[in-house]
C-alpha cells in the first residue's frame, strides 16, 4: 500500500467502512497503534473485496477515534458510551484521548447513593504517613491517577471505576478488592497482590505487572494489551474474553486459568506455565509459545 502522508486510506473496522489520510492516523499520537500500523514499517491486512485495510475491531466508536485524531474532539456521550470509547482508546493506545476521557468518567458516581468515603485530596493527605492502610475503604469513581501509592494496603476496598492511570502502585495490596471497571492504564503494578480481586472490565493496558499475583481473580472482559506480565501469577484466574494482545507473559503461571474467548494475538508466552488450560476458544494468532508447558492443555 502507498504510505505517502497525504494519501487517502480506506479502513474496514469490523465491517464498517471509513476513509481518512495517513497524516490523520500518524501525526496526533505518534506512539499509538494506528501510527505504528501506518508508519510504512509493517505489512497491513488488506480486505481485497472492499479495497480497504482491515482492523478486527468493533467499528461503533471508530468515527470518534478519527475525530479525536483530526481535531482532538471528545464527543458528548452517556457514561456507558464513554466507557466503551475508553476501551477503544486503550486498544489503539491513544494516550491523549485516554487522559481526556478520565475526568469525564470520574464524574460517574457523583449522583450515586453510595458516596466514596475519601477524595483524592484525602488520599494525598494519608500519603504523608509512613504506612498507609486503606483496607476496606470505598474509593469508587475517584481519580487517583499519577499518585505514588506504592505499598498501600487497598485490600477489600471498593474501587469500582476508580482511576489509577500512570500511578505508582508497586507492591500495593488489592487482595479481595472490588475493582470492576477500574483503570490501571500504564500503572506500575510490580509485585502487587490481586488475589481473588473482582476486576471485570478493568483496564490494565500497558501496565507493568511483573511478578504480580492475580490468582483466583475475576478478570472477565479486562484489557491487558501490551501489558508486562512476566512471571505473573494467574493460577485459576478468570480471563474469559480478556484482551491480552501483544502482552508479555513470559514465564507467567496460568495453570487452570480460564481463557475462553481471550485474545492472545501476538502475545509472548515463552516458557509460560499453561498446564490444564483450555485453549480451544482462545485467539493465539502470532503468539509465541516456545518452551511453554502445555501438559494437559486443550488446543
Backbone torsions as a table, in degrees:
resi	resn	phi	psi	omega
1	UNK	NA	142.0	175.3
2	UNK	-65.2	129.7	-178.2
3	UNK	-115.3	22.9	172.9
4	UNK	-57.5	133.1	-170.8
5	UNK	-60.4	-26.7	-178.5
6	UNK	-89.1	-3.9	-174.4
7	UNK	-73.8	150.2	177.2
8	UNK	-85.0	138.6	178.8
9	UNK	-126.7	137.4	176.6
10	UNK	-100.4	137.4	-177.5
11	UNK	-123.5	134.6	172.0
12	UNK	-107.8	102.0	-178.0
13	UNK	-104.5	99.3	-179.8
14	UNK	59.7	29.5	178.5
15	UNK	98.8	-6.1	177.6
16	UNK	-102.9	133.9	-175.2
17	UNK	-95.6	138.0	178.0
18	UNK	-137.2	154.2	175.7
19	UNK	-130.5	136.2	179.7
20	UNK	-156.7	-166.5	178.6
21	UNK	-119.9	160.7	176.2
22	UNK	-59.9	-39.1	177.3
23	UNK	-54.3	-49.1	-178.6
24	UNK	-58.8	-40.6	-175.6
25	UNK	-76.6	-18.4	-171.0
26	UNK	-118.2	-17.9	-169.3
27	UNK	-93.0	-30.6	-175.6
28	UNK	-69.7	-48.3	-179.1
29	UNK	-132.1	95.8	-171.1
30	UNK	-69.5	-13.8	179.8
31	UNK	-101.4	4.0	-177.6
32	UNK	-72.6	164.5	178.6
33	UNK	-62.5	-38.7	-180.0
34	UNK	-66.6	-39.5	178.4
35	UNK	-63.1	-40.5	179.4
36	UNK	-68.1	-42.8	-179.8
37	UNK	-56.6	-42.2	-173.3
38	UNK	-104.5	24.9	177.6
39	UNK	-78.3	-12.0	-176.7
40	UNK	93.0	-3.2	-177.6
41	UNK	-95.3	-7.9	-174.4
42	UNK	-126.7	149.0	176.7
43	UNK	-77.1	132.3	-177.7
44	UNK	-97.9	147.0	179.0
45	UNK	-86.0	109.0	-174.9
46	UNK	-94.8	138.3	169.1
47	UNK	-94.6	100.4	-174.0
48	UNK	-63.3	-33.3	-177.8
49	UNK	-66.5	-34.4	-177.6
50	UNK	-106.4	-3.9	-178.7
51	UNK	61.1	40.2	-175.4
52	UNK	-135.1	156.1	172.8
53	UNK	-76.8	128.1	-176.5
54	UNK	-93.1	130.2	173.4
55	UNK	-120.8	119.8	-175.8
56	UNK	-81.0	77.5	-175.7
57	UNK	-153.7	148.5	175.4
58	UNK	-61.1	126.9	-175.8
59	UNK	-89.8	6.5	-174.2
60	UNK	-53.0	-44.6	-175.0
61	UNK	-105.4	10.2	-174.8
62	UNK	-67.0	-28.0	176.9
63	UNK	-63.8	-33.0	176.7
64	UNK	-70.4	-34.5	175.2
65	UNK	-61.4	-46.7	-179.7
66	UNK	-64.9	-39.8	179.6
67	UNK	-65.6	-34.5	175.2
68	UNK	-64.8	-45.3	-179.3
69	UNK	-64.5	-30.7	-179.6
70	UNK	-79.1	-49.4	-168.3
71	UNK	-132.7	5.0	-174.7
72	UNK	58.5	39.8	179.9
73	UNK	-91.2	127.6	173.3
74	UNK	-103.6	120.3	-175.8
75	UNK	-70.6	160.0	172.0
76	UNK	-86.7	119.9	-174.3
77	UNK	-143.6	167.7	172.0
78	UNK	-81.6	170.6	-174.0
79	UNK	-60.7	-41.9	-179.4
80	UNK	-60.7	-41.0	179.4
81	UNK	-69.1	-38.0	176.4
82	UNK	-60.2	-40.3	179.2
83	UNK	-64.4	-39.9	177.1
84	UNK	-65.0	-42.2	179.4
85	UNK	-64.7	-36.6	178.1
86	UNK	-61.4	-41.0	178.9
87	UNK	-63.1	-36.7	177.5
88	UNK	-69.0	-40.4	177.8
89	UNK	-62.1	-38.4	177.2
90	UNK	-64.2	-44.1	-178.1
91	UNK	-61.4	-44.8	-179.0
92	UNK	-84.3	0.0	175.9
93	UNK	58.1	46.4	179.2
94	UNK	-94.9	88.4	-173.4
95	UNK	-58.0	-42.4	-178.7
96	UNK	-62.4	-42.1	179.3
97	UNK	-68.3	-38.9	177.1
98	UNK	-58.5	-45.5	-178.8
99	UNK	-69.6	-29.9	177.7
100	UNK	-72.4	-32.8	-178.6
101	UNK	-80.1	-24.6	-175.0
102	UNK	-55.5	-53.6	-179.1
103	UNK	-64.4	-28.3	178.3
104	UNK	-68.1	-40.4	-179.7
105	UNK	-76.3	-22.3	178.4
106	UNK	-69.1	-15.3	178.2
107	UNK	-83.9	-1.6	-171.1
108	UNK	-55.7	-40.6	-172.5
109	UNK	-96.4	10.9	-175.6
110	UNK	-60.6	-35.5	-177.1
111	UNK	-101.8	7.6	-179.9
112	UNK	-73.3	154.0	178.5
113	UNK	-70.1	-33.8	-179.9
114	UNK	-93.3	108.0	-177.7
115	UNK	-91.1	147.3	175.0
116	UNK	-63.5	148.9	-177.6
117	UNK	-80.4	-20.4	-176.7
118	UNK	-138.4	149.2	174.8
119	UNK	-100.0	174.1	175.8
120	UNK	-56.9	-42.0	-180.0
121	UNK	-62.1	-40.5	178.3
122	UNK	-61.9	-41.9	-179.4
123	UNK	-64.4	-42.3	179.8
124	UNK	-60.4	-39.3	177.8
125	UNK	-62.6	-40.1	179.7
126	UNK	-63.7	-29.9	-177.1
127	UNK	-68.3	-8.0	177.6
128	UNK	-72.8	-17.5	-179.6
129	UNK	-88.9	153.7	-175.2
130	UNK	-62.8	-48.7	-178.4
131	UNK	-116.5	115.6	-177.2
132	UNK	-101.6	124.1	176.9
133	UNK	-121.0	117.2	177.8
134	UNK	-119.2	32.0	-177.2
135	UNK	-58.8	125.6	175.2
136	UNK	76.2	6.2	-177.1
137	UNK	-81.5	146.2	176.3
138	UNK	-90.3	110.4	178.0
139	UNK	-121.4	22.0	-176.1
140	UNK	-58.2	133.6	175.6
141	UNK	79.3	-1.2	-178.2
142	UNK	-79.0	152.7	177.4
143	UNK	-98.1	101.1	179.1
144	UNK	-112.4	24.9	-178.2
145	UNK	-66.3	146.2	173.4
146	UNK	66.4	11.2	177.2
147	UNK	-86.5	155.8	173.3
148	UNK	-91.3	99.3	-178.5
149	UNK	-114.7	27.9	-177.9
150	UNK	-61.5	132.3	177.1
151	UNK	76.8	3.1	-176.9
152	UNK	-73.0	139.2	177.7
153	UNK	-89.3	105.3	178.4
154	UNK	-114.5	21.7	-177.3
155	UNK	-63.0	139.8	177.7
156	UNK	60.0	20.7	176.7
157	UNK	-84.3	160.6	174.0
158	UNK	-96.9	113.0	-173.3
159	UNK	-127.3	31.9	-177.0
160	UNK	-63.9	124.0	179.4
161	UNK	59.0	24.4	175.6
162	UNK	-78.6	144.2	-178.0
163	UNK	-102.5	118.5	176.0
164	UNK	-118.3	20.6	-175.7
165	UNK	-54.0	128.3	177.4
166	UNK	61.3	17.1	177.1
167	UNK	-79.5	154.4	173.7
168	UNK	-93.7	104.9	-177.1
169	UNK	-117.5	26.3	-178.3
170	UNK	-51.9	124.6	176.2
171	UNK	61.8	22.9	173.8
172	UNK	-73.7	157.2	-176.8
173	UNK	-112.7	114.5	178.1
174	UNK	-113.7	21.3	-177.9
175	UNK	-52.8	127.0	176.1
176	UNK	67.5	9.7	-178.9
177	UNK	-70.4	151.3	174.2
178	UNK	-101.9	100.0	-170.2
179	UNK	-127.4	37.0	177.1
180	UNK	-58.9	131.6	177.6
181	UNK	73.4	6.0	179.0
182	UNK	-66.8	150.1	-175.9
183	UNK	-113.7	111.5	179.3
184	UNK	-113.4	29.2	-175.4
185	UNK	-54.0	124.2	175.7
186	UNK	56.4	24.9	177.7
187	UNK	-81.4	155.2	174.1
188	UNK	-89.2	105.9	-177.7
189	UNK	-117.3	31.5	-178.1
190	UNK	-57.5	126.5	173.6
191	UNK	58.2	27.9	176.9
192	UNK	-74.5	157.4	176.3
193	UNK	-105.9	117.9	177.0
194	UNK	-123.2	28.6	-174.5
195	UNK	-59.3	125.0	177.6
196	UNK	59.0	21.8	177.6
197	UNK	-73.5	149.1	176.9
198	UNK	-98.7	109.5	-172.4
199	UNK	-134.1	41.3	179.1
200	UNK	-61.9	126.5	177.8
201	UNK	72.6	13.3	179.1
202	UNK	-70.3	151.4	-179.9
203	UNK	-107.9	115.2	178.9
204	UNK	-126.6	24.8	-179.3
205	UNK	-61.2	132.8	177.7
206	UNK	70.9	6.3	-178.6
207	UNK	-76.5	153.3	178.8
208	UNK	-99.1	103.0	-173.4
209	UNK	-118.5	25.6	-179.1
210	UNK	-58.9	129.9	177.9
211	UNK	66.1	12.5	177.0
212	UNK	-70.1	151.4	-178.7
213	UNK	-109.9	107.4	-179.9
214	UNK	-116.5	30.2	-179.5
215	UNK	-60.5	135.8	175.9
216	UNK	62.2	13.9	179.4
217	UNK	-77.4	148.5	174.2
218	UNK	-93.4	108.3	-174.8
219	UNK	-120.8	28.2	-179.0
220	UNK	-60.0	133.0	177.0
221	UNK	64.4	15.1	179.8
222	UNK	-80.4	162.6	-178.2
223	UNK	-118.1	119.1	177.9
224	UNK	-120.9	21.7	-174.8
225	UNK	-60.0	131.7	-179.7
226	UNK	63.3	17.1	177.3
227	UNK	-78.4	153.1	177.3
228	UNK	-99.2	104.1	-177.9
229	UNK	-116.2	30.1	179.9
230	UNK	-60.3	130.8	178.2
231	UNK	60.2	20.8	177.8
232	UNK	-74.6	153.6	179.4
233	UNK	-102.9	111.6	-176.4
234	UNK	-125.4	25.9	-178.2
235	UNK	-59.6	128.9	176.6
236	UNK	60.9	14.9	175.8
237	UNK	-72.3	147.6	178.2
238	UNK	-97.0	103.1	-178.9
239	UNK	-108.9	28.0	-179.6
240	UNK	-58.4	129.3	178.6
241	UNK	60.6	18.8	177.3
242	UNK	-77.0	151.5	177.8
243	UNK	-101.5	106.0	179.3
244	UNK	-115.8	26.1	-177.7
245	UNK	-62.2	134.7	178.3
246	UNK	63.0	12.0	178.3
247	UNK	-73.8	151.8	178.0
248	UNK	-101.1	105.2	-178.1
249	UNK	-113.5	27.7	-179.0
250	UNK	-58.8	126.4	179.7
251	UNK	62.8	16.9	175.3
252	UNK	-73.2	150.5	179.4
253	UNK	-103.3	108.5	-179.3
254	UNK	-113.9	25.5	-177.8
255	UNK	-57.0	124.3	177.0
256	UNK	74.1	5.8	-179.6
257	UNK	-69.7	149.6	176.3
258	UNK	-93.9	120.6	-176.8
259	UNK	-123.6	26.6	179.7
260	UNK	-61.6	119.4	178.1
261	UNK	74.2	6.2	-179.3
262	UNK	-71.9	147.4	179.4
263	UNK	-103.7	107.8	178.1
264	UNK	-114.0	28.2	-178.5
265	UNK	-60.5	125.0	177.4
266	UNK	72.4	9.7	-178.3
267	UNK	-75.7	153.2	176.3
268	UNK	-97.2	107.3	179.6
269	UNK	-114.4	26.0	-179.7
270	UNK	-62.2	129.8	178.3
271	UNK	59.5	20.9	175.5
272	UNK	-75.4	154.7	-179.2
273	UNK	-101.6	105.8	-174.6
274	UNK	-118.3	29.4	-177.4
275	UNK	-63.1	133.9	176.9
276	UNK	64.9	23.4	179.5
277	UNK	-96.0	136.0	176.8
278	UNK	-88.5	110.2	-176.7
279	UNK	-106.9	11.5	-173.7
280	UNK	-68.9	-26.2	-179.5
281	UNK	-114.6	26.5	-177.8
282	UNK	-108.5	135.9	178.4
283	UNK	-81.8	115.9	-176.6
284	UNK	-121.5	16.2	-178.9
285	UNK	-58.0	122.7	177.7
286	UNK	77.0	2.4	179.6
287	UNK	-77.0	146.4	178.2
288	UNK	-98.5	120.0	-178.7
289	UNK	-115.4	19.7	-177.9
290	UNK	-59.2	123.7	176.6
291	UNK	76.2	5.7	-179.5
292	UNK	-71.9	146.3	176.5
293	UNK	-88.8	107.4	-176.4
294	UNK	-111.7	21.4	-178.9
295	UNK	-61.9	126.0	179.1
296	UNK	78.0	-1.0	179.9
297	UNK	-77.8	146.7	178.4
298	UNK	-102.0	127.9	-178.3
299	UNK	-130.1	NA	NA
